[in-house]
Every structure is written in C-alpha cells, then in structure tokens.
Amino acid sequence: MEKIGTADSEIEHLFENKKRVKNPFVPIGALVTAGVLTAGLVSFRQGNSNLGQKLMRARVVAQGATVALMFGTAYIYGDTI
C-alpha cells in the first residue's frame, strides 16, 4: 500500500505547477450526447426507426464535437499553463 501512496505523490509533484483547465462545454456536450442517445434508443424501442436513425446520427455529431472540444482544449492550454 505504501507504493501506491508514493506513486500518487510523485505524480502530483510532477504536475504541481500545472493549472487545471476546465472547459464548461465538455460536460454540456457529454450531457447532450447522452440525451440524444437516450432519445434515439427510446425511438427505436417505440418502432420509429427513421427518427431513431436520425437521432443516432445526431449522437455521433454531438460525440465528435465533444471529443474535438477536449482535444482542442488540451492543444491550446497544454503547453502554456
């Protein structure tokens, strides 16, 4: 158990000068993705496959935008903070 605590403190020591950047759009994008996914699954379950297919496509777009926001935030703030 001591090795785990030591590893954690070593990792924290490496990043003590780094600031955490929080992009508020990432959790919003995750919630939008989950909402569209849920709506799509409900739509499929009710037998409306056309709407379900459109919602699944919208989910892919929302998920891609969220991942792009995560990468963009990491790229912009990765070396400067």
Distance bins in CASP14 RR format, pairs under 12 A and 6 or more apart:
PFRMAT RR
TARGET T0000
AUTHOR 0000-0000-0000
RMODE 2
METHOD distances of the structure
MODEL  1
1 7 0 0 0 0 0 1 0 0 0 0 0
1 8 0 0 0 0 0 1 0 0 0 0 0
2 8 0 0 0 0 0 1 0 0 0 0 0
2 9 0 0 0 0 0 1 0 0 0 0 0
3 9 0 0 0 0 0 1 0 0 0 0 0
3 10 0 0 0 0 0 1 0 0 0 0 0
4 10 0 0 0 0 0 1 0 0 0 0 0
4 11 0 0 0 0 0 1 0 0 0 0 0
5 11 0 0 0 0 1 0 0 0 0 0 0
5 12 0 0 0 0 1 0 0 0 0 0 0
5 13 0 0 0 0 0 1 0 0 0 0 0
6 12 0 0 0 0 0 1 0 0 0 0 0
6 13 0 0 0 0 0 1 0 0 0 0 0
7 13 0 0 0 0 0 1 0 0 0 0 0
7 14 0 0 0 0 0 1 0 0 0 0 0
8 14 0 0 0 0 0 1 0 0 0 0 0
8 15 0 0 0 0 0 1 0 0 0 0 0
9 15 0 0 0 0 0 1 0 0 0 0 0
9 16 0 0 0 0 0 1 0 0 0 0 0
10 16 0 0 0 0 0 1 0 0 0 0 0
11 18 0 0 0 0 0 1 0 0 0 0 0
12 18 0 0 0 0 0 1 0 0 0 0 0
15 78 0 0 0 0 0 1 0 0 0 0 0
15 81 0 0 0 0 0 1 0 0 0 0 0
17 81 0 0 0 0 1 0 0 0 0 0 0
18 74 0 0 0 0 0 1 0 0 0 0 0
18 77 0 0 0 0 1 0 0 0 0 0 0
18 78 0 0 0 0 1 0 0 0 0 0 0
18 79 0 0 0 0 0 1 0 0 0 0 0
18 80 0 0 0 0 0 1 0 0 0 0 0
18 81 1 0 0 1 0 0 0 0 0 0 0
19 77 0 0 0 0 1 0 0 0 0 0 0
19 78 0 0 0 0 1 0 0 0 0 0 0
19 80 0 0 0 0 1 0 0 0 0 0 0
19 81 1 0 1 0 0 0 0 0 0 0 0
20 73 0 0 0 0 0 1 0 0 0 0 0
20 74 0 0 0 0 0 1 0 0 0 0 0
20 77 0 0 0 0 1 0 0 0 0 0 0
20 78 0 0 0 0 0 1 0 0 0 0 0
20 81 0 0 0 0 1 0 0 0 0 0 0
21 69 0 0 0 0 0 1 0 0 0 0 0
21 70 0 0 0 0 0 1 0 0 0 0 0
21 72 0 0 0 0 0 1 0 0 0 0 0
21 73 1 0 0 1 0 0 0 0 0 0 0
21 74 0 0 0 0 1 0 0 0 0 0 0
21 75 0 0 0 0 0 1 0 0 0 0 0
21 76 0 0 0 0 1 0 0 0 0 0 0
21 77 1 0 1 0 0 0 0 0 0 0 0
21 78 1 0 0 1 0 0 0 0 0 0 0
21 79 0 0 0 0 0 1 0 0 0 0 0
21 80 0 0 0 0 1 0 0 0 0 0 0
21 81 1 0 0 1 0 0 0 0 0 0 0
22 28 0 0 0 0 0 1 0 0 0 0 0
22 69 0 0 0 0 0 1 0 0 0 0 0
22 70 0 0 0 0 0 1 0 0 0 0 0
22 73 0 0 0 0 1 0 0 0 0 0 0
22 77 0 0 0 0 0 1 0 0 0 0 0
22 81 0 0 0 0 0 1 0 0 0 0 0
23 29 0 0 0 0 0 1 0 0 0 0 0
23 30 0 0 0 0 0 1 0 0 0 0 0
23 66 0 0 0 0 1 0 0 0 0 0 0
23 68 0 0 0 0 0 1 0 0 0 0 0
23 69 1 0 1 0 0 0 0 0 0 0 0
23 70 1 0 0 1 0 0 0 0 0 0 0
23 71 0 0 0 0 0 1 0 0 0 0 0
23 72 0 0 0 0 1 0 0 0 0 0 0
23 73 1 0 1 0 0 0 0 0 0 0 0
23 74 0 0 0 0 1 0 0 0 0 0 0
23 75 0 0 0 0 0 1 0 0 0 0 0
23 76 0 0 0 0 1 0 0 0 0 0 0
23 77 0 0 0 0 1 0 0 0 0 0 0
24 30 0 0 0 0 0 1 0 0 0 0 0
24 31 0 0 0 0 0 1 0 0 0 0 0
24 69 0 0 0 0 1 0 0 0 0 0 0
24 73 0 0 0 0 0 1 0 0 0 0 0
25 31 0 0 0 0 0 1 0 0 0 0 0
25 32 0 0 0 0 1 0 0 0 0 0 0
25 62 0 0 0 0 0 1 0 0 0 0 0
25 65 0 0 0 0 1 0 0 0 0 0 0
25 66 0 0 0 0 1 0 0 0 0 0 0
25 67 0 0 0 0 0 1 0 0 0 0 0
25 68 0 0 0 0 0 1 0 0 0 0 0
25 69 1 0 1 0 0 0 0 0 0 0 0
25 70 0 0 0 0 1 0 0 0 0 0 0
25 72 0 0 0 0 0 1 0 0 0 0 0
25 73 0 0 0 0 1 0 0 0 0 0 0
26 32 0 0 0 0 0 1 0 0 0 0 0
26 33 0 0 0 0 0 1 0 0 0 0 0
26 62 0 0 0 0 0 1 0 0 0 0 0
26 63 0 0 0 0 0 1 0 0 0 0 0
26 64 0 0 0 0 0 1 0 0 0 0 0
26 65 0 0 0 0 1 0 0 0 0 0 0
26 66 1 0 0 1 0 0 0 0 0 0 0
26 67 0 0 0 0 1 0 0 0 0 0 0
26 68 0 0 0 0 0 1 0 0 0 0 0
26 69 1 0 1 0 0 0 0 0 0 0 0
26 70 1 0 1 0 0 0 0 0 0 0 0
26 71 0 0 0 0 0 1 0 0 0 0 0
26 72 0 0 0 0 0 1 0 0 0 0 0
26 73 1 0 0 1 0 0 0 0 0 0 0
26 74 0 0 0 0 0 1 0 0 0 0 0
27 33 0 0 0 0 0 1 0 0 0 0 0
27 34 0 0 0 0 0 1 0 0 0 0 0
27 66 0 0 0 0 1 0 0 0 0 0 0
27 69 0 0 0 0 0 1 0 0 0 0 0
27 70 0 0 0 0 0 1 0 0 0 0 0
28 34 0 0 0 0 0 1 0 0 0 0 0
28 35 0 0 0 0 0 1 0 0 0 0 0
28 62 0 0 0 0 0 1 0 0 0 0 0
28 65 0 0 0 0 0 1 0 0 0 0 0
28 66 0 0 0 0 1 0 0 0 0 0 0
28 69 0 0 0 0 1 0 0 0 0 0 0
29 35 0 0 0 0 1 0 0 0 0 0 0
29 36 0 0 0 0 1 0 0 0 0 0 0
29 37 0 0 0 0 0 1 0 0 0 0 0
29 59 0 0 0 0 0 1 0 0 0 0 0
29 61 0 0 0 0 0 1 0 0 0 0 0
29 62 1 0 0 1 0 0 0 0 0 0 0
29 63 0 0 0 0 1 0 0 0 0 0 0
29 64 0 0 0 0 1 0 0 0 0 0 0
29 65 1 0 0 1 0 0 0 0 0 0 0
29 66 1 0 1 0 0 0 0 0 0 0 0
29 67 0 0 0 0 1 0 0 0 0 0 0
29 68 0 0 0 0 0 1 0 0 0 0 0
29 69 1 0 0 1 0 0 0 0 0 0 0
29 70 0 0 0 0 1 0 0 0 0 0 0
30 36 0 0 0 0 0 1 0 0 0 0 0
30 37 0 0 0 0 0 1 0 0 0 0 0
30 59 0 0 0 0 0 1 0 0 0 0 0
30 62 0 0 0 0 1 0 0 0 0 0 0
30 63 0 0 0 0 1 0 0 0 0 0 0
30 64 0 0 0 0 0 1 0 0 0 0 0
30 65 0 0 0 0 0 1 0 0 0 0 0
30 66 1 0 1 0 0 0 0 0 0 0 0
30 67 0 0 0 0 0 1 0 0 0 0 0
30 69 0 0 0 0 1 0 0 0 0 0 0
30 70 0 0 0 0 1 0 0 0 0 0 0
31 37 0 0 0 0 0 1 0 0 0 0 0
31 38 0 0 0 0 0 1 0 0 0 0 0
31 62 0 0 0 0 1 0 0 0 0 0 0
31 63 0 0 0 0 0 1 0 0 0 0 0
31 66 0 0 0 0 1 0 0 0 0 0 0
32 38 0 0 0 0 0 1 0 0 0 0 0
32 39 0 0 0 0 0 1 0 0 0 0 0
32 55 0 0 0 0 0 1 0 0 0 0 0
32 58 0 0 0 0 1 0 0 0 0 0 0
32 59 0 0 0 0 1 0 0 0 0 0 0
32 61 0 0 0 0 1 0 0 0 0 0 0
32 62 1 0 1 0 0 0 0 0 0 0 0
32 63 0 0 0 0 1 0 0 0 0 0 0
32 64 0 0 0 0 0 1 0 0 0 0 0
32 65 0 0 0 0 1 0 0 0 0 0 0
32 66 1 0 0 1 0 0 0 0 0 0 0
32 69 0 0 0 0 0 1 0 0 0 0 0
33 39 0 0 0 0 0 1 0 0 0 0 0
33 40 0 0 0 0 0 1 0 0 0 0 0
33 55 0 0 0 0 0 1 0 0 0 0 0
33 56 0 0 0 0 0 1 0 0 0 0 0
33 58 0 0 0 0 1 0 0 0 0 0 0
33 59 1 0 1 0 0 0 0 0 0 0 0
33 60 0 0 0 0 1 0 0 0 0 0 0
33 61 0 0 0 0 1 0 0 0 0 0 0
33 62 1 0 1 0 0 0 0 0 0 0 0
33 63 1 0 1 0 0 0 0 0 0 0 0
33 64 0 0 0 0 1 0 0 0 0 0 0
33 65 0 0 0 0 1 0 0 0 0 0 0
33 66 1 0 1 0 0 0 0 0 0 0 0
33 67 0 0 0 0 1 0 0 0 0 0 0
33 69 0 0 0 0 0 1 0 0 0 0 0
34 40 0 0 0 0 0 1 0 0 0 0 0
34 41 0 0 0 0 0 1 0 0 0 0 0
34 59 0 0 0 0 1 0 0 0 0 0 0
34 62 0 0 0 0 1 0 0 0 0 0 0
34 63 0 0 0 0 1 0 0 0 0 0 0
34 66 0 0 0 0 0 1 0 0 0 0 0
35 41 0 0 0 0 1 0 0 0 0 0 0
35 42 0 0 0 0 1 0 0 0 0 0 0
35 43 0 0 0 0 0 1 0 0 0 0 0
35 55 0 0 0 0 1 0 0 0 0 0 0
35 56 0 0 0 0 0 1 0 0 0 0 0
35 58 0 0 0 0 1 0 0 0 0 0 0
35 59 0 0 0 0 1 0 0 0 0 0 0
35 62 0 0 0 0 1 0 0 0 0 0 0
35 63 0 0 0 0 0 1 0 0 0 0 0
36 42 0 0 0 0 0 1 0 0 0 0 0
36 43 0 0 0 0 0 1 0 0 0 0 0
36 51 0 0 0 0 0 1 0 0 0 0 0
36 52 0 0 0 0 1 0 0 0 0 0 0
36 54 0 0 0 0 1 0 0 0 0 0 0
36 55 1 0 1 0 0 0 0 0 0 0 0
36 56 0 0 0 0 1 0 0 0 0 0 0
36 57 0 0 0 0 1 0 0 0 0 0 0
36 58 1 0 1 0 0 0 0 0 0 0 0
36 59 1 0 1 0 0 0 0 0 0 0 0
36 60 0 0 0 0 1 0 0 0 0 0 0
36 61 0 0 0 0 1 0 0 0 0 0 0
36 62 1 0 1 0 0 0 0 0 0 0 0
36 63 0 0 0 0 1 0 0 0 0 0 0
36 64 0 0 0 0 0 1 0 0 0 0 0
36 65 0 0 0 0 0 1 0 0 0 0 0
36 66 0 0 0 0 0 1 0 0 0 0 0
37 43 0 0 0 0 0 1 0 0 0 0 0
37 44 0 0 0 0 0 1 0 0 0 0 0
37 52 0 0 0 0 0 1 0 0 0 0 0
37 55 1 0 0 1 0 0 0 0 0 0 0
37 56 1 0 0 1 0 0 0 0 0 0 0
37 57 0 0 0 0 0 1 0 0 0 0 0
37 58 0 0 0 0 1 0 0 0 0 0 0
37 59 1 0 1 0 0 0 0 0 0 0 0
37 60 0 0 0 0 1 0 0 0 0 0 0
37 61 0 0 0 0 0 1 0 0 0 0 0
37 62 0 0 0 0 1 0 0 0 0 0 0
37 63 0 0 0 0 1 0 0 0 0 0 0
38 44 0 0 0 0 0 1 0 0 0 0 0
38 45 0 0 0 0 0 1 0 0 0 0 0
38 52 0 0 0 0 0 1 0 0 0 0 0
38 55 0 0 0 0 1 0 0 0 0 0 0
38 56 0 0 0 0 0 1 0 0 0 0 0
38 59 0 0 0 0 1 0 0 0 0 0 0
39 45 0 0 0 0 0 1 0 0 0 0 0
39 46 0 0 0 0 0 1 0 0 0 0 0
39 48 0 0 0 0 0 1 0 0 0 0 0
39 51 0 0 0 0 1 0 0 0 0 0 0
39 52 1 0 0 1 0 0 0 0 0 0 0
39 54 0 0 0 0 0 1 0 0 0 0 0
39 55 1 0 1 0 0 0 0 0 0 0 0
39 56 0 0 0 0 1 0 0 0 0 0 0
39 58 0 0 0 0 1 0 0 0 0 0 0
39 59 0 0 0 0 1 0 0 0 0 0 0
39 62 0 0 0 0 0 1 0 0 0 0 0
40 46 0 0 0 0 1 0 0 0 0 0 0
40 47 0 0 0 0 0 1 0 0 0 0 0
40 48 0 0 0 0 1 0 0 0 0 0 0
40 49 0 0 0 0 1 0 0 0 0 0 0
40 50 0 0 0 0 0 1 0 0 0 0 0
40 51 1 0 0 1 0 0 0 0 0 0 0
40 52 1 0 1 0 0 0 0 0 0 0 0
40 53 0 0 0 0 1 0 0 0 0 0 0
40 54 0 0 0 0 1 0 0 0 0 0 0
40 55 1 1 0 0 0 0 0 0 0 0 0
40 56 1 0 0 1 0 0 0 0 0 0 0
40 57 0 0 0 0 0 1 0 0 0 0 0
40 58 0 0 0 0 1 0 0 0 0 0 0
40 59 1 0 0 1 0 0 0 0 0 0 0
40 60 0 0 0 0 0 1 0 0 0 0 0
40 62 0 0 0 0 0 1 0 0 0 0 0
41 47 0 0 0 0 0 1 0 0 0 0 0
41 48 0 0 0 0 0 1 0 0 0 0 0
41 49 0 0 0 0 0 1 0 0 0 0 0
41 51 0 0 0 0 0 1 0 0 0 0 0
41 52 0 0 0 0 1 0 0 0 0 0 0
41 53 0 0 0 0 0 1 0 0 0 0 0
41 55 0 0 0 0 1 0 0 0 0 0 0
41 56 0 0 0 0 1 0 0 0 0 0 0
41 59 0 0 0 0 1 0 0 0 0 0 0
42 48 0 0 0 0 1 0 0 0 0 0 0
42 51 0 0 0 0 1 0 0 0 0 0 0
42 52 0 0 0 0 1 0 0 0 0 0 0
42 55 0 0 0 0 1 0 0 0 0 0 0
42 56 0 0 0 0 0 1 0 0 0 0 0
43 49 1 0 0 1 0 0 0 0 0 0 0
43 50 0 0 0 0 1 0 0 0 0 0 0
43 51 1 0 1 0 0 0 0 0 0 0 0
43 52 1 1 0 0 0 0 0 0 0 0 0
43 53 0 0 0 0 1 0 0 0 0 0 0
43 54 0 0 0 0 1 0 0 0 0 0 0
43 55 1 0 1 0 0 0 0 0 0 0 0
43 56 0 0 0 0 1 0 0 0 0 0 0
43 58 0 0 0 0 0 1 0 0 0 0 0
43 59 0 0 0 0 0 1 0 0 0 0 0
44 50 0 0 0 0 0 1 0 0 0 0 0
44 51 0 0 0 0 1 0 0 0 0 0 0
44 52 1 0 1 0 0 0 0 0 0 0 0
44 53 0 0 0 0 1 0 0 0 0 0 0
44 54 0 0 0 0 0 1 0 0 0 0 0
44 55 0 0 0 0 1 0 0 0 0 0 0
44 56 0 0 0 0 1 0 0 0 0 0 0
44 59 0 0 0 0 0 1 0 0 0 0 0
45 51 0 0 0 0 0 1 0 0 0 0 0
45 52 0 0 0 0 1 0 0 0 0 0 0
45 55 0 0 0 0 0 1 0 0 0 0 0
46 52 0 0 0 0 1 0 0 0 0 0 0
46 55 0 0 0 0 0 1 0 0 0 0 0
47 53 0 0 0 0 0 1 0 0 0 0 0
48 54 0 0 0 0 1 0 0 0 0 0 0
48 55 0 0 0 0 1 0 0 0 0 0 0
49 55 0 0 0 0 0 1 0 0 0 0 0
49 56 0 0 0 0 0 1 0 0 0 0 0
50 56 0 0 0 0 0 1 0 0 0 0 0
50 57 0 0 0 0 0 1 0 0 0 0 0
51 57 0 0 0 0 0 1 0 0 0 0 0
51 58 0 0 0 0 0 1 0 0 0 0 0
52 58 0 0 0 0 1 0 0 0 0 0 0
52 59 0 0 0 0 1 0 0 0 0 0 0
53 59 0 0 0 0 0 1 0 0 0 0 0
53 60 0 0 0 0 0 1 0 0 0 0 0
54 60 0 0 0 0 0 1 0 0 0 0 0
54 61 0 0 0 0 0 1 0 0 0 0 0
55 61 0 0 0 0 0 1 0 0 0 0 0
55 62 0 0 0 0 0 1 0 0 0 0 0
56 62 0 0 0 0 0 1 0 0 0 0 0
56 63 0 0 0 0 0 1 0 0 0 0 0
57 63 0 0 0 0 0 1 0 0 0 0 0
57 64 0 0 0 0 0 1 0 0 0 0 0
58 64 0 0 0 0 0 1 0 0 0 0 0
58 65 0 0 0 0 0 1 0 0 0 0 0
59 65 0 0 0 0 0 1 0 0 0 0 0
59 66 0 0 0 0 0 1 0 0 0 0 0
60 66 0 0 0 0 0 1 0 0 0 0 0
60 67 0 0 0 0 0 1 0 0 0 0 0
61 67 0 0 0 0 0 1 0 0 0 0 0
61 68 0 0 0 0 0 1 0 0 0 0 0
62 68 0 0 0 0 0 1 0 0 0 0 0
62 69 0 0 0 0 0 1 0 0 0 0 0
63 69 0 0 0 0 0 1 0 0 0 0 0
63 70 0 0 0 0 0 1 0 0 0 0 0
64 70 0 0 0 0 1 0 0 0 0 0 0
64 71 0 0 0 0 1 0 0 0 0 0 0
64 72 0 0 0 0 0 1 0 0 0 0 0
65 71 0 0 0 0 0 1 0 0 0 0 0
65 72 0 0 0 0 0 1 0 0 0 0 0
66 72 0 0 0 0 0 1 0 0 0 0 0
66 73 0 0 0 0 0 1 0 0 0 0 0
67 73 0 0 0 0 0 1 0 0 0 0 0
67 74 0 0 0 0 0 1 0 0 0 0 0
68 74 0 0 0 0 0 1 0 0 0 0 0
68 75 0 0 0 0 0 1 0 0 0 0 0
69 75 0 0 0 0 0 1 0 0 0 0 0
69 76 0 0 0 0 0 1 0 0 0 0 0
70 76 0 0 0 0 0 1 0 0 0 0 0
70 77 0 0 0 0 0 1 0 0 0 0 0
70 78 0 0 0 0 0 1 0 0 0 0 0
71 77 0 0 0 0 0 1 0 0 0 0 0
71 78 0 0 0 0 0 1 0 0 0 0 0
72 78 0 0 0 0 1 0 0 0 0 0 0
73 80 0 0 0 0 0 1 0 0 0 0 0
73 81 0 0 0 0 0 1 0 0 0 0 0
74 80 0 0 0 0 0 1 0 0 0 0 0
74 81 0 0 0 0 0 1 0 0 0 0 0
END
